[in-house]
Amino acid sequence: MKQVFTAIILSLISIANSNAQDLSNGGPGQYMSAIINAHTDMNKKYMAYMSAAAHIHRKRKIEKMRMQALESIEKSLGATGELPYYKGDNSLRKSSMDYIKFCYSVFNDDYSKIVNMEEIAEQSYDAMEAFLLLQEKTEEKIKQANAQMNDAEKAFAAKYNVNLVDQKDELDEKMIQANKLTAYTNKLYLIFFKCYWEDGEIVKAMNTGKITSMEQARTSLIKFANEGLQTLDTLKNFQGDPALANSCKMVLNFYKKMGENDLPKQMDYFLKKENFEKIKKAFEGKSNPSKAEVDAYNSAVKDLNNSMNSFNELVKNTNDRRNEVLNDWNNSEKTFSDSHMPYYK
């Protein structure tokens, strides 16, 4: 299962025409720079963690990097706390400290919940949807906190006549790219998983021979595959790259064909098997069956064996094709992420 995380985006600002006085003498531009610089290492650790989560699937290493990010946030908080008030004004310093504390809370609590939910996300579609929704809500919380911090910076600059020039450095751009990629791949993954989970229900029903459950899951699978294909037809490619969407379409088309064509044939075997059990029970209940009854029974055994052979061949072909499209999807996910998720150390 894929693992994706949101990123904290702190848009850095450059300061033009600021006083060249040192911090203790009260240069407002230099004071703002000190506040912003206290966030830099924290943001770098965030981006390094996100990059690792996307490109490396060793949980122990990723968890270690999360702890390193938390340590970096604590250092950022300490560095900001050591800064003096600006001419008795604590507004920007307090806003910065509140923002950093919020970052710590997100990374310590929200991301921890995301990691824990990953363990159960594949147990149901609802669990997977909740897992991805938590990521989206976490990202939204981060955006709101970032906006509040930017407003505090602008208010401070306006109060002390500091000219601000909006700019994005390499770290900003990578964080923005990471968030866009997360939103896109989450949407596609949920489309895929809805059918994937229903396919799992079909397999479970087939293993237990529950024809009614098979039919219910088959109907749902066709419905979800059609809905997903319609959504994909209206979904724009990610920065001109259709690879992951095409792979998702291939999986859904497989599920659609399986539901409409293959599964009814497979279910036919279970119906014949169910009918044969009735014939067998009736036959075994006869103490002295006639030759015609014996012939009818043997014919039913032969028909069932032929049906079983056809069933086994069809199941093998379906399983082979299923493995093929799922392997393609998993490989496409990794390749897509490797292509578009920024690398950062």
C-alpha positions as CSV (number, residue, x, y, z in Angstrom):
1,M,0.0,0.0,0.0
2,K,1.2,3.4,-0.8
3,Q,2.5,5.7,2.0
4,V,2.2,9.5,1.5
5,F,2.4,12.4,3.8
6,T,1.5,16.1,3.6
7,A,4.1,18.8,4.1
8,I,4.3,22.0,6.0
9,I,4.8,24.8,3.5
10,L,6.3,27.9,5.0
11,S,6.7,30.5,2.3
12,L,9.9,32.4,3.0
13,I,10.0,36.1,2.4
14,S,12.9,38.2,1.5
15,I,13.3,41.6,3.0
16,A,14.1,44.6,0.9
17,N,15.4,48.0,2.1
18,S,15.7,46.8,5.7
19,N,17.9,48.5,8.3
20,A,21.4,47.1,8.5
21,Q,21.5,47.4,12.3
22,D,22.3,44.3,14.3
23,L,19.4,42.5,16.0
24,S,20.0,43.9,19.5
25,N,19.8,47.4,18.1
26,G,16.3,46.8,16.7
27,G,16.5,46.5,12.9
28,P,13.0,45.3,12.0
29,G,14.1,43.6,8.7
30,Q,16.9,41.8,10.4
31,Y,14.6,40.8,13.3
32,M,12.2,39.2,10.8
33,S,15.1,37.4,9.1
34,A,16.1,35.9,12.4
35,I,12.5,34.7,13.0
36,I,12.3,33.1,9.6
37,N,15.8,31.5,9.7
38,A,14.7,29.7,12.9
39,H,12.2,27.7,10.7
40,T,14.6,26.8,7.9
41,D,16.2,23.6,9.4
42,M,12.7,22.5,10.6
43,N,11.4,22.7,7.0
44,K,14.4,20.9,5.6
45,K,13.8,18.0,8.0
46,Y,10.1,17.9,7.0
47,M,11.0,17.7,3.3
48,A,13.7,15.0,3.9
49,Y,11.1,13.0,5.8
50,M,8.5,13.3,3.0
51,S,11.1,12.4,0.4
52,A,12.1,9.3,2.3
53,A,8.4,8.3,2.9
54,A,7.8,8.4,-0.8
55,H,11.0,6.8,-2.1
56,I,12.0,4.4,0.8
57,H,9.6,1.8,2.1
58,R,11.6,0.8,5.2
59,K,9.4,1.9,8.1
60,R,12.2,1.8,10.7
61,K,14.3,4.3,8.7
62,I,11.2,6.5,8.1
63,E,10.2,6.5,11.7
64,K,13.8,7.5,12.7
65,M,13.6,10.4,10.3
66,R,10.3,11.5,11.9
67,M,12.0,11.6,15.3
68,Q,14.8,13.6,13.8
69,A,12.2,16.0,12.4
70,L,10.7,16.4,15.9
71,E,14.1,17.2,17.3
72,S,14.6,19.8,14.6
73,I,11.3,21.4,15.5
74,E,12.3,21.5,19.2
75,K,15.5,23.3,18.2
76,S,13.6,25.7,16.1
77,L,11.3,26.5,19.0
78,G,14.3,27.0,21.3
79,A,16.1,29.3,18.8
80,T,13.0,31.4,18.5
81,G,12.4,31.5,22.2
82,E,15.9,32.9,22.7
83,L,15.1,35.9,20.4
84,P,14.3,39.1,22.2
85,Y,11.1,41.1,21.9
86,Y,11.3,43.7,19.2
87,K,11.2,47.0,21.1
88,G,8.9,45.5,23.6
89,D,6.7,43.9,20.8
90,N,6.3,40.2,21.2
91,S,3.7,39.7,18.4
92,L,5.9,38.2,15.7
93,R,8.0,36.1,18.1
94,K,4.8,34.7,19.7
95,S,3.2,33.9,16.4
96,S,6.3,32.1,15.3
97,M,6.5,30.1,18.5
98,D,2.8,29.2,18.2
99,Y,3.4,28.1,14.7
100,I,6.4,25.9,15.6
101,K,4.4,24.4,18.5
102,F,1.6,23.6,16.1
103,C,4.1,21.9,13.7
104,Y,5.3,19.8,16.6
105,S,1.8,18.8,17.4
106,V,1.1,17.8,13.8
107,F,4.2,15.8,13.4
108,N,4.0,14.2,16.8
109,D,0.3,13.5,17.0
110,D,-1.3,13.7,13.5
111,Y,1.4,12.0,11.7
112,S,1.6,9.4,14.4
113,K,-2.1,8.7,13.9
114,I,-1.5,8.5,10.1
115,V,1.2,5.9,10.7
116,N,-1.0,3.9,13.0
117,M,-4.0,4.0,10.7
118,E,-1.9,2.7,7.9
119,E,-1.8,-0.7,9.7
120,I,-5.6,-1.1,9.5
121,A,-6.4,1.0,6.4
122,E,-6.7,-2.0,4.0
123,Q,-9.2,-3.8,6.2
124,S,-12.1,-1.9,4.5
125,Y,-12.9,0.8,2.1
126,D,-14.2,3.0,4.9
127,A,-10.9,2.6,6.8
128,M,-8.9,3.5,3.7
129,E,-11.1,6.5,3.1
130,A,-10.6,7.7,6.7
131,F,-6.9,7.2,6.4
132,L,-6.6,9.4,3.3
133,L,-9.1,11.9,4.7
134,L,-6.9,12.3,7.8
135,Q,-4.0,13.2,5.6
136,E,-6.2,15.8,3.7
137,K,-7.4,17.3,7.0
138,T,-3.8,17.4,8.3
139,E,-2.8,19.3,5.2
140,E,-5.6,21.7,5.5
141,K,-4.7,22.4,9.2
142,I,-1.1,23.1,8.1
143,K,-2.2,25.5,5.3
144,Q,-4.4,27.4,7.8
145,A,-1.5,27.7,10.3
146,N,0.9,28.7,7.5
147,A,-1.6,31.4,6.4
148,Q,-1.8,32.7,10.0
149,M,2.0,32.9,10.2
150,N,2.2,34.7,6.9
151,D,-0.4,37.2,8.1
152,A,1.6,37.8,11.3
153,E,4.7,38.5,9.2
154,K,2.9,40.9,6.9
155,A,1.3,42.7,9.9
156,F,4.7,43.1,11.5
157,A,6.3,44.3,8.3
158,A,3.5,46.9,7.8
159,K,3.8,48.1,11.3
160,Y,7.5,48.8,11.0
161,N,7.7,49.8,7.4
162,V,9.5,46.8,6.1
163,N,9.2,46.1,2.4
164,L,8.5,42.4,1.6
165,V,9.2,40.6,-1.6
166,D,7.4,37.3,-2.1
167,Q,9.7,34.6,-3.3
168,K,9.9,30.8,-3.2
169,D,13.3,29.0,-2.9
170,E,14.1,25.4,-3.9
171,L,12.7,24.0,-0.6
172,D,9.4,25.9,-1.1
173,E,9.0,24.5,-4.6
174,K,9.7,21.0,-3.5
175,M,7.1,21.2,-0.7
176,I,4.5,22.6,-3.0
177,Q,5.2,19.8,-5.5
178,A,5.0,17.2,-2.8
179,N,1.6,18.4,-1.7
180,K,0.2,18.5,-5.2
181,L,1.5,14.9,-5.8
182,T,-0.1,13.7,-2.6
183,A,-3.5,15.1,-3.5
184,Y,-3.4,13.6,-7.0
185,T,-2.2,10.1,-6.0
186,N,-4.6,10.0,-3.0
187,K,-7.5,10.6,-5.4
188,L,-6.4,7.9,-7.8
189,Y,-5.6,5.4,-5.0
190,L,-9.1,5.7,-3.6
191,I,-10.6,5.0,-7.0
192,F,-8.4,1.9,-7.3
193,F,-8.9,0.7,-3.8
194,K,-12.7,0.8,-4.0
195,C,-12.5,-1.9,-6.7
196,Y,-9.6,-3.7,-5.2
197,W,-11.3,-4.2,-1.9
198,E,-14.5,-5.4,-3.6
199,D,-12.4,-7.9,-5.5
200,G,-11.1,-9.2,-2.2
201,E,-14.7,-9.7,-1.0
202,I,-15.4,-11.7,-4.2
203,V,-12.4,-14.0,-3.5
204,K,-13.5,-14.5,0.1
205,A,-17.0,-15.4,-1.0
206,M,-15.7,-17.8,-3.7
207,N,-13.4,-19.5,-1.2
208,T,-16.4,-20.2,1.0
209,G,-18.8,-21.0,-1.9
210,K,-21.3,-18.2,-0.9
211,I,-23.1,-17.6,-4.2
212,T,-25.3,-14.7,-2.9
213,S,-22.2,-12.9,-1.5
214,M,-20.4,-13.4,-4.8
215,E,-23.3,-11.9,-6.7
216,Q,-23.6,-8.9,-4.4
217,A,-19.8,-8.2,-4.6
218,R,-19.8,-8.7,-8.4
219,T,-22.6,-6.2,-8.8
220,S,-20.8,-3.7,-6.6
221,L,-17.5,-4.3,-8.4
222,I,-19.0,-3.5,-11.8
223,K,-20.7,-0.3,-10.4
224,F,-17.5,0.9,-8.8
225,A,-15.4,0.2,-11.9
226,N,-17.8,2.1,-14.1
227,E,-17.9,5.0,-11.7
228,G,-14.1,5.1,-11.4
229,L,-13.7,5.0,-15.2
230,Q,-16.1,8.0,-15.5
231,T,-14.1,9.9,-12.9
232,L,-10.8,9.1,-14.7
233,D,-12.2,10.4,-18.0
234,T,-12.7,13.8,-16.4
235,L,-9.5,13.8,-14.3
236,K,-6.6,15.9,-15.7
237,N,-3.2,14.3,-16.0
238,F,-0.6,15.2,-13.3
239,Q,1.6,17.8,-15.0
240,G,1.1,16.2,-18.3
241,D,1.9,12.7,-17.1
242,P,-0.9,10.2,-17.7
243,A,1.0,7.1,-16.5
244,L,-0.7,6.5,-13.2
245,A,-4.1,7.3,-14.5
246,N,-3.6,4.9,-17.4
247,S,-2.5,2.2,-15.0
248,C,-5.6,2.8,-12.9
249,K,-7.8,2.6,-16.0
250,M,-6.2,-0.7,-16.9
251,V,-7.0,-2.2,-13.5
252,L,-10.6,-0.9,-13.5
253,N,-11.2,-2.3,-17.0
254,F,-9.9,-5.6,-15.8
255,Y,-12.3,-5.6,-12.9
256,K,-15.2,-4.5,-15.2
257,K,-14.5,-7.3,-17.6
258,M,-14.1,-9.8,-14.8
259,G,-17.3,-8.8,-13.2
260,E,-19.3,-8.8,-16.5
261,N,-17.8,-11.8,-18.2
262,D,-15.6,-14.0,-16.1
263,L,-17.4,-14.1,-12.8
264,P,-20.7,-15.3,-14.2
265,K,-18.9,-18.3,-15.7
266,Q,-17.1,-19.0,-12.5
267,M,-20.4,-18.7,-10.5
268,D,-22.0,-21.1,-12.9
269,Y,-19.7,-23.8,-11.6
270,F,-20.9,-23.2,-8.0
271,L,-24.5,-23.4,-9.1
272,K,-23.8,-26.7,-10.8
273,K,-22.0,-27.9,-7.8
274,E,-24.9,-26.9,-5.6
275,N,-27.3,-28.7,-7.9
276,F,-25.1,-31.8,-7.9
277,E,-25.1,-32.0,-4.1
278,K,-28.9,-32.3,-4.3
279,I,-28.7,-35.0,-6.9
280,K,-26.0,-36.8,-4.9
281,K,-28.0,-36.6,-1.7
282,A,-31.1,-38.0,-3.4
283,F,-29.1,-40.8,-5.1
284,E,-27.4,-41.9,-2.0
285,G,-30.8,-42.0,-0.3
286,K,-31.9,-44.8,-2.6
287,S,-31.2,-48.3,-1.3
288,N,-31.5,-49.9,-4.8
289,P,-31.2,-47.4,-7.6
290,S,-32.2,-48.4,-11.1
291,K,-29.8,-48.5,-14.0
292,A,-31.3,-45.3,-15.4
293,E,-30.8,-43.5,-12.0
294,V,-27.2,-44.8,-11.9
295,D,-26.6,-43.6,-15.4
296,A,-28.1,-40.2,-14.6
297,Y,-25.9,-39.9,-11.5
298,N,-22.7,-40.8,-13.4
299,S,-23.7,-38.3,-16.1
300,A,-24.1,-35.6,-13.4
301,V,-20.6,-36.5,-12.0
302,K,-19.1,-36.2,-15.5
303,D,-20.8,-32.9,-16.1
304,L,-19.5,-31.5,-12.8
305,N,-16.0,-32.7,-13.4
306,N,-16.0,-31.0,-16.9
307,S,-17.4,-27.9,-15.3
308,M,-14.7,-28.1,-12.6
309,N,-11.9,-28.3,-15.2
310,S,-13.3,-25.3,-17.1
311,F,-13.7,-23.4,-13.8
312,N,-10.1,-24.1,-12.7
313,E,-8.8,-23.0,-16.1
314,L,-10.8,-19.8,-15.9
315,V,-9.8,-19.1,-12.4
316,K,-6.1,-19.5,-13.3
317,N,-6.4,-17.2,-16.3
318,T,-8.3,-14.6,-14.1
319,N,-5.7,-14.9,-11.3
320,D,-2.8,-14.5,-13.8
321,R,-4.4,-11.4,-15.3
322,R,-5.2,-10.0,-11.9
323,N,-1.6,-10.4,-10.8
324,E,-0.4,-8.8,-14.0
325,V,-2.5,-5.6,-13.7
326,L,-1.9,-5.3,-9.9
327,N,1.9,-5.6,-10.4
328,D,1.7,-3.0,-13.1
329,W,-0.3,-0.7,-10.8
330,N,2.2,-1.2,-8.0
331,N,5.2,-0.5,-10.3
332,S,3.4,2.5,-11.8
333,E,2.8,3.9,-8.4
334,K,6.5,3.6,-7.5
335,T,7.7,4.9,-10.8
336,F,5.2,7.8,-10.7
337,S,6.2,8.8,-7.2
338,D,9.9,8.5,-8.0
339,S,9.4,10.7,-11.1
340,H,7.4,13.5,-9.4
341,M,8.2,13.4,-5.7
342,P,11.2,15.7,-5.1
343,Y,14.3,14.0,-3.6
344,Y,15.6,15.8,-0.6
345,K,18.3,15.0,2.0
